[in-house]
Amino acid sequence: MTAVPQERRVITAIPGPKSQELQARRNAAVAAGVGSVMPVFAARAAGGIVEDVDGNRLIDFGAGIAVTTVGVSAEAVVRHATAQLADFTHTCFMVTPYEGYVAVAEQLAELTPGDHAKKSALFNSGAEAVENAVKIARSYTKRQAVVVVDHGYHGRTNLTMALTSKNMPYKNGFGPFAPEVYRVPVAYPYRWATGPDNSGPEAARQAIEQITKQIGPENVAAIIVEPVLGEGGFIAPGKGYLPALRDFATEHGIVFVADEIQSGFCRTGQWFACEDENIVPDLITTAKGIAGGLPLAAVTGRAEIMDAAHSGGLGGTYGGNPVACAAALGAIETMKELDLPARARHIESIMKPRLAALAEKYDVIGDVRGRGAMLALELVKDRATKEPAPEATAALAKACHTAGLIVLTTGTYNNVVRFLPPLVIGDDLLNEGLDILEQAFSEI
């Protein structure tokens, strides 16, 4: 495990000279469509610190977009993956299977909500997991229509772009998209016209009415929703919305899919965000935090639904790679040993009061929201009109980056600053990062 001092250190401009040299090489060799939040190149990382090639140490409030939940280079992840590397890197589970894949599926059956019989299939990315959840649901129901919600994000493949709400940068110019995808309203408490408390039941009624009138529930294979919407702006749907959709799906034989790719694996203070309202999904998609930084994703669900696809219908050459599976077992071991759901709640107890205090001080903050270590600020030009403030959001992020704090922006309107610190970050780094954030607000 790489020893990286858990201290912020800014010794050059951001980016420094070595990062600038690498950026010039990148510009010549890497496609322009691949973006980066910060123009600094990582050299090593651990805990809550990323060290760049110039020796700057940055406080990490991004965790590789909720991937390094257990920290970068977590001891158990490195130990399990290293042992597997020494044995073999690949055989393809569809050719000669191996125990690691089975062990990950067993862990997913144990950890995901519900006490019914469950099975899993493993893939490489979140988009693959969502796409295969649709395949499984269609195979099981013999129906075609898929319902998703406004502000949702599900990936960058052709089908998952169709499922995703936001045009720029995810969909613009990349169509035509897959058919039989229908979008319904979501309960966005901060922006709900009749107030946040009404958002859940009212949005659910609107969504169910649209499905009933425009599609016909008998034609719907799956309803897919993120229990906390990630790219849409860390929106936790108003209370009652998810249970109403879950009940509607059950009543009409629709497969209810919880997309927990960003919100899963302890991130919100529970193993999975759908547990907040006791939602037991038929299928749950996971990725990001599952394997401590190695590429792995899964669809887990009711055994009879998972078994609906014919033999050979699910898979992929690299799906459930043995090294990634070993890393996942190490990550889950770490989550259990350190009780990372409790740690996420502790992070919330430190961050949320300070974010609320910032909202008291700065009118540009329209909303403070999120759960656990999945928190966000929505910035607005005017609190009365709630007009989004994307320029202020970008300026704030840049000020944080310059001071050595990695933060990410998000939201349909590009006006949300999101916080996804590794769950193993120290309280001192958390507080220092919040100090930097406060200073950045004073500057903008």
Secondary structure, DSSP 8 states (H G I E B T S, - for coil): -----SS-B--S-SS-HHHHHHHHHHHHHS-TTS--SSS--EEEEETTEEEETTS-EEEESSHHHHT-TT-TT-HHHHHHHHHHHHH-S---TTTS--HHHHHHHHHHHHHSS-SS-EEEEEESSHHHHHHHHHHHHHHHH---EEEEETT----SSHHHHHH----TTTTTT-----SSEEEE----GGG-TT-HHHHHHHHHHHHHHHIIIII-GGGEEEEEE-SSBTTTTSB---TTHHHHHHHHHHHTT-EEEEE-TTTTTTTTSSSSGGGGGT---SEEEE-GGGGTTS--EEEEEEHHHHTTS-TTSS--SSTT-HHHHHHHHHHHHHHHHTTHHHHHHHHHHHHHHHHHHHHHH-TTEEEEEEETTEEEEEEEEETTTTEE-HHHHHHHHHHHHHTTEE-EEESTTS-EEEE---TT--HHHHHHHHHHHHHHHHH-
